[in-house]
Structure formats: structure tokens, C-alpha cells
Amino acid sequence: MSKKTSPSPTETTLADTSERPDPRASSLFVNSVEKAFQILAVFGPQKRQLTLTQIVAHSGMDMSSVQRFTHTLLTLNLLRKDPKTKLYELSPGILDFAHQYISANDLVSRATPFLQQLAMETEAAINLTILDGPNIVYLQRIVSRYVLSPEVIVGTRLPAYCTSSGLAMLACLPTAEVEAILDQSNLIKYTRYTVNERDQILARLEDIREMGYAHVEDELYLGDIAMAVAITDANNQVVGAINIGVARPQWNKGADKEKILSLLIAAGRAISSRQ
């Protein structure tokens, strides 16, 4: 897979939502809970280990508050501290929440056998995603020896408007809901092939509704080809999407598209029918 030179998709920012009611203004909102998560959120790929002073700088909180919250998070096994370097980092205990979510998710349990079968039949990367605001979130991922994207793992967020899974799910939503999601999206070009014009996206969704699947090439990462179908529930409401990713060197446009598309559509229908 080619290295991307554009801004990371996970750095997508939300549009101004100042006109909407602020839920933080509610008397039900617990500020201390927000601050605890604010501490956890400062850690990331470029900030794996931090001093107390660095946590203060990145969180925007004062030293006294940071000391109290880091102590609490250490006690709860959500942070850990190196006794020699005094550096803080996320604890494996964080993964307990992800595990609880994935293991309790009915969509994941129903889809997994079909994802495994697709992976065996296509030798491609297979993904299960859901829509969360302007992004898709990966719930399950089966990697391929041909498609190498180590930064895309379970929990990764990518923009919906230029990913096959995102477009497949957006095509199932009412226009007003799509418009609201696009309002929250930072519609930028990740490659020269990214379709990021609002009118073009809306027209594209009309085509996807007619075809029943989404097809994307080189829009997020150069060299990536992906097709996706939406998964719906018993009320025909979209609940997720599955997609197949193929590296361009392994792509035989005519034969591969026909084969992969038939397998993908069949799997999407099977998962939807098991709701």
C-alpha cells in the first residue's frame, strides 16, 4: 500500500455545532467523568508515554486536577506509571472496555463467520464497520497478505464520505440525515482522486442506491480498491457494512469485480437476514 501524504483520516475535525443545544449544560452532566476521559484522550501514537507536566500541557487542566485524576486512573488500572522514569501510559485495562463492547455486539457475532468465509474465498482484506457520526468505526477486520495497512485496526475511525463502507451506509439514510452528517464532516481531499464536493457526494449516493453497493478506488489511500454493501435490520434500517479491500497489483478488474461483488452481496444479504 502506498504511503499517504495527505492529513490522516483520523484527524478529521467536526464542523461548528454551536447552534445545537450543548448537552454539557445539563444538570445531569458529570464534569469529573469528562475530565477523567480528557486525561485518557491525551495519549496516542505520538504520545505513548508522558510526564505529569506533559499531561497538564496536553489536557489543558491544572496540575492539581491532573494529579488527582491520574491517581484515580492508576488505581482503576486504566493508566500505569513506570516506577523508574515516572512516565505515564495507557494500561491494558483500557482494552477491557473494547472487549466488552465487541463481545457483547450481536452484529459482530453474526457477521464473523461470513467475514471469515469471504477472507478464505477472496484472499482480500475483509472489514465490518458501523457508522458513528461522520465516521465509520471498524468492529472486525481480517487482514490480507496483499493489503498492508497497519494503522487500520479494530477501533480505527475513517471518514464516511470517501470510504466504501461509509458510502454504502450513507446511501441507506434519508437525505436530511446525510446532509447533517456531511455538515459534520471535514470534506478534504486525501488523494487527488478523493470525491469531496458535496453535490458530487450526494449524486454518488443516488448511484449507490440504484446499484446496491459502493465502489471506491484510491480515494483514501493510493493503491486501494474497495467495495462495500450495507447491512440492515428487520426494519430495513442500516446497522453496519461489510467491505472487501484489494491491492491494485492483485486487481483483475473484470473477473475480480464480478466474483468479489457476488460474494460480497450474498454475505451482506445473509447477515441482514439473520437479524
VENWOLIN-V309268 format. One record per run of one state. SS is the DSSP state (H for helix, E for strand, - for the rest). FROM is the first residue (numbers start at 1). TO is the last residue. If there is no record, write none. Layout:
ss->SS from->FROM to->TO
ss->SS from->FROM to->TO
This chain:
ss->- from->1 to->8
ss->H from->9 to->11
ss->- from->12 to->22
ss->H from->23 to->25
ss->- from->26 to->30
ss->H from->31 to->41
ss->- from->42 to->43
ss->E from->44 to->44
ss->- from->45 to->46
ss->E from->47 to->47
ss->- from->48 to->49
ss->E from->50 to->50
ss->- from->51 to->51
ss->H from->52 to->59
ss->- from->60 to->62
ss->H from->63 to->75
ss->- from->76 to->78
ss->E from->79 to->81
ss->- from->82 to->87
ss->E from->88 to->90
ss->- from->91 to->91
ss->H from->92 to->104
ss->- from->105 to->105
ss->H from->106 to->122
ss->- from->123 to->124
ss->E from->125 to->132
ss->- from->133 to->134
ss->E from->135 to->142
ss->- from->143 to->156
ss->E from->157 to->159
ss->H from->160 to->162
ss->- from->163 to->163
ss->H from->164 to->170
ss->- from->171 to->174
ss->H from->175 to->184
ss->- from->185 to->197
ss->H from->198 to->211
ss->- from->212 to->213
ss->E from->214 to->217
ss->- from->218 to->223
ss->E from->224 to->232
ss->- from->233 to->237
ss->E from->238 to->247
ss->H from->248 to->250
ss->- from->251 to->252
ss->H from->253 to->273
ss->- from->274 to->275
